[in-house]
Amino acid sequence: MNAPTLQRTVPAGAPLDDDAFRAVYEFLNFESDCLGVGDLTAWYALLAPQIRYRVMAPAFMDAARPRHYGRGTPYFDEDTHSLAIRVRQLSTPSFTIAENPRTIARHFVTNIRAARTDDGIEALSNVLVLRVRSTEPEPALVSARRVDLLIETPAGLRLASRLAQLDQVSVRQPNLSFFI
């Protein structure tokens, strides 16, 4: 499997036909809706068994000194087992203080570009998450750039890999108990 990179504007691989692109678009929007309404069980069902789900801090290059800041620093680096635990925890109010009462989060996915690769379908996108908590006076915004690898299964597309890089240097959230 090729290593995903966030520095490209065009996905690697062959262009998709209209039907395949529509399937990717529908998949990403359905995934967003599952997260937005808090149906984490349905969201988890969209993941491939080999899922690798990473959310990284932004990477900045200091022009005066050739040094990267934030590169390689993950907020999340999850697999199917750790995601199953997180979904169970966040879906069970007595298991978590962070999501009791539940956060309202709206995911806006845009700038979707996709291409077929040897490994599946690579989809590049940007995401904006609006997060509202009953305990916080102001809503919060989190934005990120993502590279997803989707695989085709008899049950439809499944997310096999996600690499997301947050745009904020400092995430001003009381917790990160939501998915990007």
Rosetta constraint file for C-alpha pairs under 8 A:
AtomPair CA 1 CA 119 HARMONIC 6.17 0.50
AtomPair CA 4 CA 147 HARMONIC 6.50 0.50
AtomPair CA 4 CA 163 HARMONIC 7.14 0.50
AtomPair CA 5 CA 147 HARMONIC 7.14 0.50
AtomPair CA 6 CA 145 HARMONIC 7.02 0.50
AtomPair CA 6 CA 146 HARMONIC 6.91 0.50
AtomPair CA 6 CA 147 HARMONIC 6.49 0.50
AtomPair CA 6 CA 163 HARMONIC 7.95 0.50
AtomPair CA 6 CA 164 HARMONIC 7.97 0.50
AtomPair CA 6 CA 165 HARMONIC 7.58 0.50
AtomPair CA 9 CA 124 HARMONIC 7.79 0.50
AtomPair CA 10 CA 113 HARMONIC 6.86 0.50
AtomPair CA 10 CA 114 HARMONIC 7.85 0.50
AtomPair CA 10 CA 124 HARMONIC 7.61 0.50
AtomPair CA 11 CA 113 HARMONIC 6.60 0.50
AtomPair CA 11 CA 114 HARMONIC 5.79 0.50
AtomPair CA 11 CA 115 HARMONIC 5.74 0.50
AtomPair CA 11 CA 122 HARMONIC 6.17 0.50
AtomPair CA 11 CA 123 HARMONIC 6.56 0.50
AtomPair CA 11 CA 124 HARMONIC 6.34 0.50
AtomPair CA 12 CA 115 HARMONIC 6.31 0.50
AtomPair CA 12 CA 116 HARMONIC 7.62 0.50
AtomPair CA 12 CA 117 HARMONIC 6.72 0.50
AtomPair CA 12 CA 122 HARMONIC 6.95 0.50
AtomPair CA 13 CA 115 HARMONIC 5.14 0.50
AtomPair CA 13 CA 116 HARMONIC 5.12 0.50
AtomPair CA 13 CA 117 HARMONIC 4.69 0.50
AtomPair CA 13 CA 118 HARMONIC 7.90 0.50
AtomPair CA 13 CA 122 HARMONIC 7.78 0.50
AtomPair CA 14 CA 115 HARMONIC 5.21 0.50
AtomPair CA 14 CA 116 HARMONIC 5.07 0.50
AtomPair CA 14 CA 117 HARMONIC 6.62 0.50
AtomPair CA 15 CA 114 HARMONIC 7.08 0.50
AtomPair CA 15 CA 115 HARMONIC 4.72 0.50
AtomPair CA 15 CA 116 HARMONIC 6.34 0.50
AtomPair CA 16 CA 20 HARMONIC 5.78 0.50
AtomPair CA 16 CA 21 HARMONIC 5.75 0.50
AtomPair CA 16 CA 114 HARMONIC 6.82 0.50
AtomPair CA 16 CA 115 HARMONIC 5.40 0.50
AtomPair CA 16 CA 116 HARMONIC 6.27 0.50
AtomPair CA 17 CA 21 HARMONIC 6.22 0.50
AtomPair CA 18 CA 22 HARMONIC 6.05 0.50
AtomPair CA 19 CA 23 HARMONIC 6.28 0.50
AtomPair CA 20 CA 24 HARMONIC 6.42 0.50
AtomPair CA 21 CA 25 HARMONIC 6.16 0.50
AtomPair CA 21 CA 114 HARMONIC 6.85 0.50
AtomPair CA 22 CA 26 HARMONIC 6.03 0.50
AtomPair CA 23 CA 27 HARMONIC 6.00 0.50
AtomPair CA 23 CA 157 HARMONIC 7.83 0.50
AtomPair CA 24 CA 28 HARMONIC 6.21 0.50
AtomPair CA 24 CA 114 HARMONIC 7.69 0.50
AtomPair CA 24 CA 123 HARMONIC 7.74 0.50
AtomPair CA 24 CA 157 HARMONIC 7.64 0.50
AtomPair CA 25 CA 29 HARMONIC 6.23 0.50
AtomPair CA 25 CA 112 HARMONIC 7.39 0.50
AtomPair CA 26 CA 30 HARMONIC 5.97 0.50
AtomPair CA 27 CA 31 HARMONIC 6.07 0.50
AtomPair CA 27 CA 157 HARMONIC 6.99 0.50
AtomPair CA 28 CA 32 HARMONIC 6.20 0.50
AtomPair CA 28 CA 109 HARMONIC 7.34 0.50
AtomPair CA 29 CA 33 HARMONIC 6.24 0.50
AtomPair CA 29 CA 109 HARMONIC 7.12 0.50
AtomPair CA 30 CA 34 HARMONIC 6.20 0.50
AtomPair CA 31 CA 35 HARMONIC 6.41 0.50
AtomPair CA 31 CA 43 HARMONIC 6.03 0.50
AtomPair CA 31 CA 46 HARMONIC 7.45 0.50
AtomPair CA 32 CA 36 HARMONIC 6.03 0.50
AtomPair CA 32 CA 106 HARMONIC 7.56 0.50
AtomPair CA 32 CA 107 HARMONIC 5.41 0.50
AtomPair CA 32 CA 108 HARMONIC 7.26 0.50
AtomPair CA 32 CA 109 HARMONIC 7.51 0.50
AtomPair CA 33 CA 37 HARMONIC 6.12 0.50
AtomPair CA 33 CA 106 HARMONIC 7.83 0.50
AtomPair CA 33 CA 107 HARMONIC 7.42 0.50
AtomPair CA 34 CA 38 HARMONIC 6.05 0.50
AtomPair CA 34 CA 39 HARMONIC 4.97 0.50
AtomPair CA 34 CA 40 HARMONIC 6.50 0.50
AtomPair CA 34 CA 42 HARMONIC 6.44 0.50
AtomPair CA 34 CA 43 HARMONIC 5.54 0.50
AtomPair CA 35 CA 39 HARMONIC 6.07 0.50
AtomPair CA 35 CA 40 HARMONIC 6.27 0.50
AtomPair CA 35 CA 43 HARMONIC 6.64 0.50
AtomPair CA 35 CA 105 HARMONIC 7.40 0.50
AtomPair CA 35 CA 106 HARMONIC 7.72 0.50
AtomPair CA 35 CA 107 HARMONIC 7.51 0.50
AtomPair CA 35 CA 179 HARMONIC 7.38 0.50
AtomPair CA 36 CA 104 HARMONIC 6.85 0.50
AtomPair CA 36 CA 105 HARMONIC 5.18 0.50
AtomPair CA 36 CA 106 HARMONIC 4.96 0.50
AtomPair CA 36 CA 107 HARMONIC 6.38 0.50
AtomPair CA 37 CA 104 HARMONIC 7.68 0.50
AtomPair CA 37 CA 105 HARMONIC 7.82 0.50
AtomPair CA 38 CA 91 HARMONIC 8.00 0.50
AtomPair CA 39 CA 43 HARMONIC 6.37 0.50
AtomPair CA 40 CA 44 HARMONIC 5.92 0.50
AtomPair CA 40 CA 87 HARMONIC 5.97 0.50
AtomPair CA 40 CA 91 HARMONIC 6.87 0.50
AtomPair CA 41 CA 45 HARMONIC 6.36 0.50
AtomPair CA 41 CA 87 HARMONIC 7.04 0.50
AtomPair CA 42 CA 46 HARMONIC 6.82 0.50
AtomPair CA 43 CA 47 HARMONIC 7.31 0.50
AtomPair CA 44 CA 83 HARMONIC 7.87 0.50
AtomPair CA 44 CA 84 HARMONIC 7.40 0.50
AtomPair CA 44 CA 87 HARMONIC 7.44 0.50
AtomPair CA 46 CA 157 HARMONIC 7.48 0.50
AtomPair CA 46 CA 158 HARMONIC 5.11 0.50
AtomPair CA 46 CA 159 HARMONIC 6.23 0.50
AtomPair CA 47 CA 51 HARMONIC 6.25 0.50
AtomPair CA 47 CA 80 HARMONIC 7.93 0.50
AtomPair CA 47 CA 158 HARMONIC 5.18 0.50
AtomPair CA 47 CA 159 HARMONIC 4.70 0.50
AtomPair CA 47 CA 160 HARMONIC 6.29 0.50
AtomPair CA 48 CA 151 HARMONIC 7.77 0.50
AtomPair CA 48 CA 158 HARMONIC 5.27 0.50
AtomPair CA 48 CA 159 HARMONIC 5.49 0.50
AtomPair CA 48 CA 160 HARMONIC 4.94 0.50
AtomPair CA 49 CA 80 HARMONIC 6.06 0.50
AtomPair CA 49 CA 160 HARMONIC 7.41 0.50
AtomPair CA 50 CA 79 HARMONIC 7.16 0.50
AtomPair CA 50 CA 80 HARMONIC 6.61 0.50
AtomPair CA 50 CA 160 HARMONIC 6.00 0.50
AtomPair CA 50 CA 161 HARMONIC 7.93 0.50
AtomPair CA 51 CA 78 HARMONIC 7.94 0.50
AtomPair CA 51 CA 79 HARMONIC 5.48 0.50
AtomPair CA 51 CA 80 HARMONIC 5.67 0.50
AtomPair CA 51 CA 159 HARMONIC 6.73 0.50
AtomPair CA 51 CA 160 HARMONIC 4.43 0.50
AtomPair CA 51 CA 161 HARMONIC 5.26 0.50
AtomPair CA 51 CA 162 HARMONIC 7.88 0.50
AtomPair CA 52 CA 77 HARMONIC 7.17 0.50
AtomPair CA 52 CA 78 HARMONIC 5.79 0.50
AtomPair CA 52 CA 79 HARMONIC 4.90 0.50
AtomPair CA 52 CA 80 HARMONIC 7.34 0.50
AtomPair CA 52 CA 160 HARMONIC 6.54 0.50
AtomPair CA 52 CA 161 HARMONIC 4.77 0.50
AtomPair CA 52 CA 162 HARMONIC 6.32 0.50
AtomPair CA 53 CA 76 HARMONIC 7.08 0.50
AtomPair CA 53 CA 77 HARMONIC 5.76 0.50
AtomPair CA 53 CA 78 HARMONIC 5.00 0.50
AtomPair CA 53 CA 79 HARMONIC 6.28 0.50
AtomPair CA 53 CA 161 HARMONIC 5.80 0.50
AtomPair CA 53 CA 162 HARMONIC 4.83 0.50
AtomPair CA 53 CA 163 HARMONIC 6.34 0.50
AtomPair CA 54 CA 74 HARMONIC 6.70 0.50
AtomPair CA 54 CA 75 HARMONIC 7.47 0.50
AtomPair CA 54 CA 76 HARMONIC 5.12 0.50
AtomPair CA 54 CA 77 HARMONIC 4.46 0.50
AtomPair CA 54 CA 78 HARMONIC 6.30 0.50
AtomPair CA 54 CA 162 HARMONIC 5.97 0.50
AtomPair CA 54 CA 163 HARMONIC 4.91 0.50
AtomPair CA 54 CA 164 HARMONIC 6.20 0.50
AtomPair CA 55 CA 74 HARMONIC 5.71 0.50
AtomPair CA 55 CA 75 HARMONIC 5.46 0.50
AtomPair CA 55 CA 76 HARMONIC 4.99 0.50
AtomPair CA 55 CA 77 HARMONIC 6.74 0.50
AtomPair CA 55 CA 162 HARMONIC 7.93 0.50
AtomPair CA 55 CA 163 HARMONIC 5.95 0.50
AtomPair CA 55 CA 164 HARMONIC 4.63 0.50
AtomPair CA 55 CA 165 HARMONIC 5.68 0.50
AtomPair CA 55 CA 166 HARMONIC 7.05 0.50
AtomPair CA 55 CA 180 HARMONIC 7.56 0.50
AtomPair CA 56 CA 71 HARMONIC 7.73 0.50
AtomPair CA 56 CA 72 HARMONIC 6.85 0.50
AtomPair CA 56 CA 73 HARMONIC 5.71 0.50
AtomPair CA 56 CA 74 HARMONIC 4.22 0.50
AtomPair CA 56 CA 75 HARMONIC 5.52 0.50
AtomPair CA 56 CA 76 HARMONIC 6.98 0.50
AtomPair CA 56 CA 163 HARMONIC 7.51 0.50
AtomPair CA 56 CA 164 HARMONIC 6.06 0.50
AtomPair CA 56 CA 165 HARMONIC 4.65 0.50
AtomPair CA 56 CA 166 HARMONIC 6.15 0.50
AtomPair CA 57 CA 70 HARMONIC 5.40 0.50
AtomPair CA 57 CA 71 HARMONIC 6.83 0.50
AtomPair CA 57 CA 72 HARMONIC 7.49 0.50
AtomPair CA 57 CA 73 HARMONIC 5.57 0.50
AtomPair CA 57 CA 74 HARMONIC 6.03 0.50
AtomPair CA 57 CA 75 HARMONIC 6.63 0.50
AtomPair CA 57 CA 165 HARMONIC 5.91 0.50
AtomPair CA 57 CA 166 HARMONIC 5.54 0.50
AtomPair CA 57 CA 167 HARMONIC 7.58 0.50
AtomPair CA 57 CA 168 HARMONIC 7.60 0.50
AtomPair CA 57 CA 169 HARMONIC 6.79 0.50
AtomPair CA 58 CA 69 HARMONIC 7.68 0.50
AtomPair CA 58 CA 70 HARMONIC 5.47 0.50
AtomPair CA 58 CA 71 HARMONIC 6.60 0.50
AtomPair CA 58 CA 165 HARMONIC 5.75 0.50
AtomPair CA 58 CA 166 HARMONIC 5.46 0.50
AtomPair CA 58 CA 167 HARMONIC 5.65 0.50
AtomPair CA 58 CA 168 HARMONIC 6.64 0.50
AtomPair CA 58 CA 169 HARMONIC 6.06 0.50
AtomPair CA 59 CA 68 HARMONIC 6.31 0.50
AtomPair CA 59 CA 69 HARMONIC 5.36 0.50
AtomPair CA 59 CA 70 HARMONIC 4.65 0.50
AtomPair CA 59 CA 71 HARMONIC 4.58 0.50
AtomPair CA 59 CA 72 HARMONIC 7.95 0.50
AtomPair CA 60 CA 68 HARMONIC 5.46 0.50
AtomPair CA 60 CA 69 HARMONIC 5.03 0.50
AtomPair CA 60 CA 70 HARMONIC 6.69 0.50
AtomPair CA 60 CA 71 HARMONIC 7.43 0.50
AtomPair CA 61 CA 66 HARMONIC 6.71 0.50
AtomPair CA 61 CA 67 HARMONIC 5.73 0.50
AtomPair CA 61 CA 68 HARMONIC 4.53 0.50
AtomPair CA 61 CA 69 HARMONIC 6.31 0.50
AtomPair CA 62 CA 66 HARMONIC 5.81 0.50
AtomPair CA 62 CA 67 HARMONIC 5.51 0.50
AtomPair CA 62 CA 68 HARMONIC 6.38 0.50
AtomPair CA 62 CA 69 HARMONIC 7.61 0.50
AtomPair CA 63 CA 67 HARMONIC 7.94 0.50
AtomPair CA 70 CA 169 HARMONIC 8.00 0.50
AtomPair CA 78 CA 82 HARMONIC 5.71 0.50
AtomPair CA 78 CA 83 HARMONIC 6.15 0.50
AtomPair CA 79 CA 83 HARMONIC 6.00 0.50
AtomPair CA 80 CA 84 HARMONIC 6.06 0.50
AtomPair CA 81 CA 85 HARMONIC 6.48 0.50
AtomPair CA 82 CA 86 HARMONIC 6.28 0.50
AtomPair CA 83 CA 87 HARMONIC 6.03 0.50
AtomPair CA 84 CA 88 HARMONIC 6.16 0.50
AtomPair CA 85 CA 89 HARMONIC 6.07 0.50
AtomPair CA 86 CA 90 HARMONIC 5.97 0.50
AtomPair CA 87 CA 91 HARMONIC 5.86 0.50
AtomPair CA 88 CA 92 HARMONIC 6.17 0.50
AtomPair CA 89 CA 93 HARMONIC 7.66 0.50
AtomPair CA 89 CA 95 HARMONIC 5.39 0.50
AtomPair CA 89 CA 96 HARMONIC 6.27 0.50
AtomPair CA 90 CA 95 HARMONIC 7.22 0.50
AtomPair CA 90 CA 96 HARMONIC 6.43 0.50
AtomPair CA 90 CA 99 HARMONIC 6.43 0.50
AtomPair CA 90 CA 177 HARMONIC 7.55 0.50
AtomPair CA 92 CA 96 HARMONIC 7.09 0.50
AtomPair CA 93 CA 97 HARMONIC 7.49 0.50
AtomPair CA 93 CA 99 HARMONIC 6.97 0.50
AtomPair CA 93 CA 100 HARMONIC 5.77 0.50
AtomPair CA 93 CA 101 HARMONIC 7.83 0.50
AtomPair CA 96 CA 100 HARMONIC 6.57 0.50
AtomPair CA 97 CA 101 HARMONIC 7.99 0.50
AtomPair CA 98 CA 102 HARMONIC 7.98 0.50
AtomPair CA 98 CA 175 HARMONIC 6.93 0.50
AtomPair CA 98 CA 177 HARMONIC 6.73 0.50
AtomPair CA 99 CA 103 HARMONIC 6.05 0.50
AtomPair CA 99 CA 177 HARMONIC 7.15 0.50
AtomPair CA 101 CA 133 HARMONIC 7.94 0.50
AtomPair CA 101 CA 134 HARMONIC 7.25 0.50
AtomPair CA 102 CA 133 HARMONIC 7.42 0.50
AtomPair CA 103 CA 131 HARMONIC 6.75 0.50
AtomPair CA 103 CA 132 HARMONIC 5.91 0.50
AtomPair CA 103 CA 133 HARMONIC 5.04 0.50
AtomPair CA 103 CA 134 HARMONIC 7.49 0.50
AtomPair CA 104 CA 131 HARMONIC 5.72 0.50
AtomPair CA 104 CA 132 HARMONIC 5.06 0.50
AtomPair CA 104 CA 133 HARMONIC 6.43 0.50
AtomPair CA 105 CA 129 HARMONIC 6.34 0.50
AtomPair CA 105 CA 130 HARMONIC 5.44 0.50
AtomPair CA 105 CA 131 HARMONIC 4.40 0.50
AtomPair CA 105 CA 132 HARMONIC 6.31 0.50
AtomPair CA 106 CA 129 HARMONIC 5.49 0.50
AtomPair CA 106 CA 130 HARMONIC 5.16 0.50
AtomPair CA 106 CA 131 HARMONIC 6.64 0.50
AtomPair CA 107 CA 127 HARMONIC 6.63 0.50
AtomPair CA 107 CA 128 HARMONIC 5.80 0.50
AtomPair CA 107 CA 129 HARMONIC 4.57 0.50
AtomPair CA 107 CA 130 HARMONIC 6.66 0.50
AtomPair CA 107 CA 180 HARMONIC 7.83 0.50
AtomPair CA 108 CA 127 HARMONIC 5.47 0.50
AtomPair CA 108 CA 128 HARMONIC 5.08 0.50
AtomPair CA 108 CA 129 HARMONIC 6.31 0.50
AtomPair CA 109 CA 125 HARMONIC 6.64 0.50
AtomPair CA 109 CA 126 HARMONIC 5.79 0.50
AtomPair CA 109 CA 127 HARMONIC 4.52 0.50
AtomPair CA 109 CA 128 HARMONIC 6.63 0.50
AtomPair CA 110 CA 125 HARMONIC 5.86 0.50
AtomPair CA 110 CA 126 HARMONIC 5.32 0.50
AtomPair CA 110 CA 127 HARMONIC 6.28 0.50
AtomPair CA 111 CA 124 HARMONIC 7.57 0.50
AtomPair CA 111 CA 125 HARMONIC 5.22 0.50
AtomPair CA 111 CA 126 HARMONIC 5.93 0.50
AtomPair CA 112 CA 123 HARMONIC 6.65 0.50
AtomPair CA 112 CA 124 HARMONIC 5.64 0.50
AtomPair CA 112 CA 125 HARMONIC 4.50 0.50
AtomPair CA 112 CA 126 HARMONIC 7.23 0.50
AtomPair CA 113 CA 123 HARMONIC 5.61 0.50
AtomPair CA 113 CA 124 HARMONIC 5.22 0.50
AtomPair CA 113 CA 125 HARMONIC 6.55 0.50
AtomPair CA 114 CA 121 HARMONIC 6.64 0.50
AtomPair CA 114 CA 122 HARMONIC 5.48 0.50
AtomPair CA 114 CA 123 HARMONIC 4.21 0.50
AtomPair CA 114 CA 124 HARMONIC 6.23 0.50
AtomPair CA 115 CA 121 HARMONIC 5.61 0.50
AtomPair CA 115 CA 122 HARMONIC 5.49 0.50
AtomPair CA 115 CA 123 HARMONIC 6.70 0.50
AtomPair CA 116 CA 120 HARMONIC 5.91 0.50
AtomPair CA 116 CA 121 HARMONIC 4.45 0.50
AtomPair CA 116 CA 122 HARMONIC 6.31 0.50
AtomPair CA 117 CA 121 HARMONIC 5.72 0.50
AtomPair CA 117 CA 122 HARMONIC 6.69 0.50
AtomPair CA 119 CA 149 HARMONIC 7.74 0.50
AtomPair CA 119 CA 151 HARMONIC 7.43 0.50
AtomPair CA 120 CA 149 HARMONIC 6.39 0.50
AtomPair CA 120 CA 150 HARMONIC 5.72 0.50
AtomPair CA 120 CA 151 HARMONIC 4.79 0.50
AtomPair CA 120 CA 152 HARMONIC 6.96 0.50
AtomPair CA 121 CA 149 HARMONIC 5.61 0.50
AtomPair CA 121 CA 150 HARMONIC 5.01 0.50
AtomPair CA 121 CA 151 HARMONIC 6.25 0.50
AtomPair CA 122 CA 147 HARMONIC 6.92 0.50
AtomPair CA 122 CA 148 HARMONIC 5.67 0.50
AtomPair CA 122 CA 149 HARMONIC 4.67 0.50
AtomPair CA 122 CA 150 HARMONIC 6.35 0.50
AtomPair CA 123 CA 146 HARMONIC 8.00 0.50
AtomPair CA 123 CA 147 HARMONIC 5.78 0.50
AtomPair CA 123 CA 148 HARMONIC 5.08 0.50
AtomPair CA 123 CA 149 HARMONIC 6.38 0.50
AtomPair CA 123 CA 150 HARMONIC 7.46 0.50
AtomPair CA 124 CA 145 HARMONIC 7.60 0.50
AtomPair CA 124 CA 146 HARMONIC 5.69 0.50
AtomPair CA 124 CA 147 HARMONIC 4.67 0.50
AtomPair CA 124 CA 148 HARMONIC 6.40 0.50
AtomPair CA 125 CA 145 HARMONIC 5.98 0.50
AtomPair CA 125 CA 146 HARMONIC 5.26 0.50
AtomPair CA 125 CA 147 HARMONIC 6.66 0.50
AtomPair CA 126 CA 143 HARMONIC 7.41 0.50
AtomPair CA 126 CA 144 HARMONIC 5.79 0.50
AtomPair CA 126 CA 145 HARMONIC 4.47 0.50
AtomPair CA 126 CA 146 HARMONIC 5.94 0.50
AtomPair CA 127 CA 143 HARMONIC 5.59 0.50
AtomPair CA 127 CA 144 HARMONIC 5.36 0.50
AtomPair CA 127 CA 145 HARMONIC 6.35 0.50
AtomPair CA 127 CA 146 HARMONIC 7.43 0.50
AtomPair CA 127 CA 180 HARMONIC 7.40 0.50
AtomPair CA 128 CA 141 HARMONIC 6.87 0.50
AtomPair CA 128 CA 142 HARMONIC 5.79 0.50
AtomPair CA 128 CA 143 HARMONIC 4.38 0.50
AtomPair CA 128 CA 144 HARMONIC 6.64 0.50
AtomPair CA 129 CA 141 HARMONIC 5.64 0.50
AtomPair CA 129 CA 142 HARMONIC 5.14 0.50
AtomPair CA 129 CA 143 HARMONIC 6.21 0.50
AtomPair CA 129 CA 180 HARMONIC 7.21 0.50
AtomPair CA 130 CA 139 HARMONIC 6.81 0.50
AtomPair CA 130 CA 140 HARMONIC 5.84 0.50
AtomPair CA 130 CA 141 HARMONIC 4.77 0.50
AtomPair CA 130 CA 142 HARMONIC 6.71 0.50
AtomPair CA 131 CA 139 HARMONIC 5.63 0.50
AtomPair CA 131 CA 140 HARMONIC 5.09 0.50
AtomPair CA 131 CA 141 HARMONIC 6.23 0.50
AtomPair CA 131 CA 142 HARMONIC 7.93 0.50
AtomPair CA 132 CA 136 HARMONIC 7.34 0.50
AtomPair CA 132 CA 138 HARMONIC 7.35 0.50
AtomPair CA 132 CA 139 HARMONIC 4.72 0.50
AtomPair CA 132 CA 140 HARMONIC 6.53 0.50
AtomPair CA 133 CA 137 HARMONIC 7.90 0.50
AtomPair CA 133 CA 139 HARMONIC 7.11 0.50
AtomPair CA 140 CA 173 HARMONIC 7.46 0.50
AtomPair CA 142 CA 166 HARMONIC 7.34 0.50
AtomPair CA 142 CA 167 HARMONIC 7.63 0.50
AtomPair CA 142 CA 168 HARMONIC 7.40 0.50
AtomPair CA 142 CA 171 HARMONIC 7.70 0.50
AtomPair CA 143 CA 166 HARMONIC 5.92 0.50
AtomPair CA 143 CA 167 HARMONIC 5.73 0.50
AtomPair CA 143 CA 168 HARMONIC 7.41 0.50
AtomPair CA 144 CA 164 HARMONIC 6.12 0.50
AtomPair CA 144 CA 165 HARMONIC 5.28 0.50
AtomPair CA 144 CA 166 HARMONIC 4.23 0.50
AtomPair CA 144 CA 167 HARMONIC 5.38 0.50
AtomPair CA 144 CA 180 HARMONIC 7.63 0.50
AtomPair CA 145 CA 164 HARMONIC 5.51 0.50
AtomPair CA 145 CA 165 HARMONIC 5.39 0.50
AtomPair CA 145 CA 166 HARMONIC 6.68 0.50
AtomPair CA 145 CA 167 HARMONIC 7.58 0.50
AtomPair CA 146 CA 162 HARMONIC 6.83 0.50
AtomPair CA 146 CA 163 HARMONIC 5.58 0.50
AtomPair CA 146 CA 164 HARMONIC 4.21 0.50
AtomPair CA 146 CA 165 HARMONIC 6.48 0.50
AtomPair CA 147 CA 162 HARMONIC 5.82 0.50
AtomPair CA 147 CA 163 HARMONIC 5.23 0.50
AtomPair CA 147 CA 164 HARMONIC 6.43 0.50
AtomPair CA 148 CA 159 HARMONIC 7.02 0.50
AtomPair CA 148 CA 160 HARMONIC 7.54 0.50
AtomPair CA 148 CA 161 HARMONIC 5.51 0.50
AtomPair CA 148 CA 162 HARMONIC 4.49 0.50
AtomPair CA 148 CA 163 HARMONIC 6.44 0.50
AtomPair CA 149 CA 159 HARMONIC 6.12 0.50
AtomPair CA 149 CA 160 HARMONIC 5.49 0.50
AtomPair CA 149 CA 161 HARMONIC 4.97 0.50
AtomPair CA 149 CA 162 HARMONIC 6.53 0.50
AtomPair CA 150 CA 157 HARMONIC 6.11 0.50
AtomPair CA 150 CA 158 HARMONIC 5.44 0.50
AtomPair CA 150 CA 159 HARMONIC 4.66 0.50
AtomPair CA 150 CA 160 HARMONIC 5.58 0.50
AtomPair CA 150 CA 161 HARMONIC 7.17 0.50
AtomPair CA 151 CA 157 HARMONIC 5.53 0.50
AtomPair CA 151 CA 158 HARMONIC 5.35 0.50
AtomPair CA 151 CA 159 HARMONIC 6.51 0.50
AtomPair CA 151 CA 160 HARMONIC 6.41 0.50
AtomPair CA 152 CA 156 HARMONIC 5.78 0.50
AtomPair CA 152 CA 157 HARMONIC 4.62 0.50
AtomPair CA 152 CA 158 HARMONIC 6.46 0.50
AtomPair CA 153 CA 157 HARMONIC 5.91 0.50
AtomPair CA 153 CA 158 HARMONIC 6.99 0.50
AtomPair CA 164 CA 180 HARMONIC 7.43 0.50
